[in-house]
Amino acid sequence: MQPLETLCVALGFATLAGLNLYLVVFVTGLAIHLGWVDVSATYPELMVLGDPFVLTFAGVFLCLEFFSDKVPWVDSLWDSIHTLVRPVGGALLAIQTLGPTDPAFEVLIGLLAGGTTLVSHGFKAGTRLAINASPEPFSNVIASTSEDAAVLGGLVLMSINPILAACVFVLFLLASAYLAPKLFRRIRAFFWLVSRKVASLVSRADEELLYGTLGSVEHQTLGKVLGGRKADPEWSARVVVGLAKRFPGFTPMTIGRIVAESSRPGHLHFVGRRWWRPYHSDLALENLEITQERRALSEDVVLFDLEGRRKLVLKLPSGHAALANRIVESLVARRDGSAALPGSAPSDRPAPAGALAPVGEANE
């Protein structure tokens, strides 16, 4: 039973390190240093955690994490920095738990433990980004306190029954792995919006954003939908799909391009990527209200029905309110039977180099 329990403890350390590495090291080291637990016979390699130097180092960084983990956006910055630190720390804790073994086995355990820590770290980082999207700051404090309580509870359970603790950790890891694609999309969308917000401070070339050229993959995807015919866009813009309540075919937090195609004035195409593969969604504008909302990192184009059953949010980069407004006006016009882009007739609309020619211009 001892080898199995040792593996369970190693798994536990790796999992909990992804939530709060310094808390795991400090609490375990303090328990060893004060004699609350005796690991000299079962896990002698862990005695190093009770060294005063290790305790001091872990305590200092634990204090830094305690405060930074409760401040909106600062916690996400802290998690970004620790994307490499936590997996390495989790792997080292797991290797120390096993004690002297075959070098090849140590490498294998290190890789597995590092991957385990990365999964739990990704779950924490992704949920924090979701929480930071809310306007109030109290959820960060609640989330941070809950994570610390979970780490302490996990350590206690490991000391009482390592096998039961391992079962709980496996269930947590499976749930985290299931949620990982959603969290990955959220993280990717967050960094995309942040990078575009920074870029908007330098340049606000709305025309280039609105009339950008479609890529070959986007043309191919639309070509399949249009029966092999080349798309004839009036305009297009890159967006992030936010909320997609009862809009089948739209995957939240995917980055893609909305395309207003001339042959279907009452519809809007969306071409994005899901599981690294392109996908297409068709949006019928009939019976939808369309408005614009400003957020901290985005300018949102919101499509909804008055019954409150359906809602779709398309996020443009922050700093481009005028662009979002023009898109809203265009979508309203398309919904009402006019495909023209308000305030930008073909004769006076500038077209950047390489842009698709709008409807009404020669496209030769």
Phi, psi and omega in degrees: 000331184300314178300322179294317179296323178297316177298322180294319178295319178298318177297319180297314178300317182295320181292312183292331179297332178291338178270316179200091184299314186291327177293320178298312182294316184293312182294317178296314179296321179295319178297322178289317183295321182272357178080016177293327175230147179246109181249009184297330182265323184272314182228069186299331182292342180278353180301335181296336180293338178275000178295135182304324180294317179295318179298317180296313180300312181295323181295320179297312181288333175295320177297318178298317181290325181302317183276317182293332183287350184248005180253124180306136180073326174294323178296322178291323175296318178298317178297322179298317179297326185268012177298330176264327185292313185294314177300321178295316179297318178297321178294318180295320178297317180296318180295319178296325180296320182288334182077193181297122177220184176297135182305320179296321179293324178297318178297317180298313180295321179299317179294316180294317180293319177299320177294321178298315179297321180296324179296311180293324176296318178298322177297315180296312183297320180293318179293326178295322177296321178295319180293321182293343177287342178280151186284340185265151185268351189288332180296331177295318179295317180296316180296315181296316179297320179295319179295317179296319178295322178295321178295314180297317178296321178296320178295319178296315180297323177298322180288333181273310183213092183301325183290316177297320178299318180297323178297318178296318181294322179296318177299319178297318181293322178295317178296321179294319179295324178295321181276349186305314179300320179295317180293322178298317178297320180295317180295316180297317179295322179299311182292329177295315180293321179296315181296321179288328177295318177296318180295329181292338177290337180268317183217139178238050183284079182299326181298318180293324178292326185276326185247028180296152182286139174288144176279171182297321179295320178294320176297318180296317180296316178291326180299322177296320180291324184270015176071035178088359179272141178290136180295147178238078186287140169278321175197165176207159180205143177279134183218170169247131175283120177271245176290140177223071183277113179060038170241084184299141180099342178263126179258119181302145176066028171260144178264133180197198183231129171272138184230122173269106187262137191295331185282348181227079186294335181269009184230165176223133177267147171230127178240116180224192179234136178223123187056040177065015178238140181292144174220159185235141173228141180252131182244115175275124185275352183299137177065021178249139171272146184228128181214177183237138178225142181261135176235175183297320184246003186206160168251115189263132168260116189248127177243129185205164173254158185286345177281348179080014181271329186235143177202131178231130180243123176249119187261123171260161180300144176298147181096001180237053180296322180296320178297315179299321180295319179294322179293318177301314179299320180293318180295321176297318179295319179293320178298324183270004173106004178239124184270357184291149177273111185303140175075010181210077180292152182304327185288332184247006182273123178288141178243118180293162182301131178085359183282158176287139179288129178294164178299137181103346177256157177296138183233059187255000000 
